[in-house]
Amino acid sequence: MLDQKDLDNKAEELQRGLQDKLGVQGRDVSHALARAGRRLPARVQRQGKVFAQAVFMSRNPKVARQLDGATTQAAYAEVMTHIEGIDVVERRKDRLLHLAASVAFNLLFVTVAFITFLWWRGYI
């Protein structure tokens, strides 16, 4: 059986992981997971929603008795495993390479379009 303090500690740890690895801030876990959006796979998003719902339900003592501790623990473990596997340096490098490739493609496209225009007008 998970208690309120344990779930709150895990929620803070999950929120801290989202902040460190994805740069996502939120007022609570569900908000932070929602802001992470498509940066998380669908299966991890579903497990995050299960965990966020459990954290929300645990605030009410009567409803907290209905929580399944094994499901909540498994959801937390899956989300944390995914977040811990994210390499921040690699993501940053991939983002910069993607930006450089986009700029290079756009520059190449504009150059070809300009040369085609000059050829069409008879200047080349």
N, C-alpha and C positions, 0 to 999 in steps of 0.2 A: 504494500500500500504506500503510495506516494503522499507525502504531506505537503502543506502549503509552502513551507520554507524550502524544501527540496526542489519543488517545481519553480519557485521564484529564482533560486540560485541557477538552475538550469536555463531558465529563460534569460537571465542576465548574461550567462555565458554564451548562449546562442546569439543574443543581440550583439555582444562584444565581438564574436566571430564574424558576424555579418558586417560589422563596422570595419574590422581590420582587413578582411579579405576582399570585400566587395565595395566598401565605402558607403554602405547603406545605413542611414540613421532612421529611427522611428521612435514614437513615444512608447510603444510596447512591441512585443514579439510579432504579433499579427501584422502590425503596421510595417515593421521592418521587413518581414517576409513579403508583404505585398509590394513594397518599394523595390525589393530585389527583382521581382517580376520574372522576365524571361532570361535573366542571368542564371537562374536555377532550372534544372530539368523538371519536367512535369511531375515525375514521381517524387522528387524531393519537395516540390511545392505542395503536393498532396500530403506528404508526411508532415511538413511544416504546419499545414492547416490543422492536422489532427493534434499536433502538439500545442499549437496556439489555442485551440478550442479546449483542450484539457487544462491549460493554465487559466483560461477564463472561467471554466466551470469550477475549478478548485477554490475560487474565491467565495463561493457559497457553500457552507458546510453540508447542507442537505444534498445538494447536487454533487458535491465532491465524492460522496460515497458511491456514486454510480460510475466513477471513472475506472477504467481498466488499466491497472498499473503496467502490465506487460506491453500493451499496445502503445501506451504513452512513452514508455522507455524505449521501445523499438523505433518509434517515430523520431524521438530525440536523437538516438544513436545514428540513425540513417542520415539525418540532416547534418549532424556534426561531422560525421565521416566525410560527407561530400565537401563541407566547408573547409575542413582541415586539409583536404586534398588539393585545394586551389593554390596555385603558385602565383603570387602577386607579381613577381618580376617577369615571369613568362607572359602573363596577361598584358602587362604594360608593353613588353617588347612586341607582342602580336598586334596590339592596338597601333603602335607606331609604324610597324611594317605595313599594316592595312592602310593607314593614312598615306604613307609614302607611295604605295602602289596605286592608290586612287589619284593622287596628284600626278604621278607619272602617266597614267592612262589618260587623264583629262588633257594633259599637255600634249601627248601624242595625238589625240583626237583633234584638238584644235589646230595643231600643225598640219595634219593631213587635210583637214577641212580648208585651211587657208591656201595650201598648195593646190588643192582641187579647184578652189575659187579662182585663183590666178590662172590656172590652165584653162578653165571654162571661159574666162574673159579674154583669153588670147595673149596674156602677158608672158606666158612661158611657152 
